[in-house]
Amino acid sequence: MLGYLTIGANDIPRSERFYTAVLGPLGYEKAEQKDGVAYTLPDIPGRFHGPCAVYVKKPYDGREATVGNGSMIAFRVPTHAQVHALHSAGVAAGGTDEGAPGFRAQYSKNFFVGYLRDPLGNKLALFCTATDQAA
């Protein structure tokens, strides 16, 4: 089981705006920390250790954060409309479009996804596989 994710950032306030815009509507609560920001789901025992905790911070080794080529973080979203809304919110909050929301039949007939990059360039997917949704 996945416990938590740490995402490197060089400009914490800029990355915080982006992740707050994308994760807040998914139910994540933001907690300021001395070295960055944490996003956790409420009502989960030990929520700062997971599951699904997301940390945005400068790298521990003190060097610049860089993008992981081939790495992608995917968040399941309940509706197609919310995929659209979060994709737009992420772009408005400093992210960049990496693939407009839509169906990707190469993965499955019900795979509806939007791709974007955070301010540093890390790739995110916002996806919904619900069969009762209209795009």
C-alpha positions in Angstrom: 0.0 0.0 0.0 1.3 3.4 -0.9 2.0 5.5 2.2 2.8 9.0 1.0 4.3 11.0 -1.9 7.0 13.7 -1.7 7.1 16.1 -4.6 10.2 18.4 -4.9 9.7 22.1 -5.3 12.0 25.0 -5.6 9.4 27.7 -5.2 7.2 26.5 -2.3 4.5 29.3 -2.5 4.1 28.8 -6.3 3.8 25.0 -6.0 1.5 25.4 -3.0 -0.9 27.5 -5.1 -1.0 24.8 -7.7 -1.4 21.8 -5.4 -4.0 23.6 -3.3 -6.1 24.3 -6.5 -5.9 20.6 -7.6 -6.0 18.7 -4.3 -8.3 20.9 -2.2 -11.4 20.0 -4.2 -10.5 16.3 -3.9 -10.9 16.6 -0.1 -7.3 17.0 0.9 -6.5 19.4 3.8 -3.5 21.6 3.7 -1.0 21.8 6.6 1.8 24.3 6.6 5.1 22.8 7.7 8.5 24.5 8.4 10.0 23.0 5.2 7.0 22.9 2.9 3.3 21.9 2.9 1.5 18.7 3.5 -1.8 17.6 2.0 -3.7 14.8 3.8 -7.1 13.3 3.8 -9.1 13.9 6.9 -10.3 11.2 9.3 -7.5 8.8 8.5 -5.5 7.6 11.5 -1.9 8.6 11.1 -2.9 10.6 8.1 0.5 12.4 7.8 2.1 9.0 7.1 -0.6 7.9 4.6 -2.3 6.5 2.9 -2.3 9.1 0.2 -0.5 11.9 2.0 1.3 14.4 -0.4 4.2 16.5 0.7 5.5 19.4 -1.3 9.0 20.5 -0.1 12.5 21.4 -1.1 14.7 18.3 -1.5 16.3 17.0 1.7 19.8 17.0 0.2 19.6 20.8 -0.3 20.0 20.6 -4.1 17.6 21.9 -6.7 14.4 19.9 -7.2 14.2 18.5 -10.8 11.6 16.7 -12.8 11.6 12.9 -12.8 11.5 12.0 -16.5 8.9 9.2 -16.9 7.4 9.8 -13.5 3.7 10.7 -13.2 1.4 11.0 -10.2 -2.2 10.1 -10.9 -5.3 11.1 -8.8 -8.6 9.3 -9.2 -11.4 11.9 -9.6 -15.1 11.0 -9.1 -16.6 12.7 -12.2 -15.6 13.8 -15.7 -16.8 17.3 -14.9 -14.4 17.4 -11.9 -11.5 16.2 -14.2 -12.3 19.2 -16.4 -12.6 21.6 -13.4 -9.4 20.4 -11.7 -7.4 20.5 -14.9 -8.5 24.1 -15.5 -7.8 25.1 -11.9 -4.4 23.6 -12.1 -3.5 25.5 -15.3 -5.0 28.7 -13.7 -2.8 28.1 -10.6 0.5 28.0 -12.6 0.5 24.6 -14.1 0.7 23.8 -17.8 -1.6 21.7 -20.0 -0.1 18.3 -20.9 -3.2 16.8 -22.5 -6.7 18.2 -22.4 -9.4 16.1 -20.6 -10.9 13.4 -22.7 -11.2 9.7 -23.3 -8.0 7.7 -24.0 -9.3 4.6 -25.6 -5.8 3.1 -25.7 -6.0 2.5 -22.0 -9.7 1.5 -21.8 -13.0 2.6 -23.2 -13.9 4.3 -19.9 -10.6 6.0 -19.2 -11.3 9.7 -19.0 -8.2 11.8 -18.1 -6.6 15.2 -18.2 -2.8 15.7 -17.9 -0.9 18.7 -16.6 2.4 19.7 -15.2 3.0 21.5 -11.9 5.1 24.6 -11.8 8.4 22.6 -11.7 7.3 20.3 -14.5 6.2 17.2 -12.7 3.4 15.4 -14.6 0.0 14.7 -13.0 -2.9 12.8 -14.3 -6.5 13.4 -13.1 -8.6 10.5 -14.2 -12.1 9.0 -13.9 -13.2 5.6 -15.0 -16.9 5.9 -13.9 -19.2 4.5 -16.6 -22.2 6.6 -15.7 -20.6 10.0 -16.6 -21.1 12.2 -19.5 -18.0 14.1 -20.7 
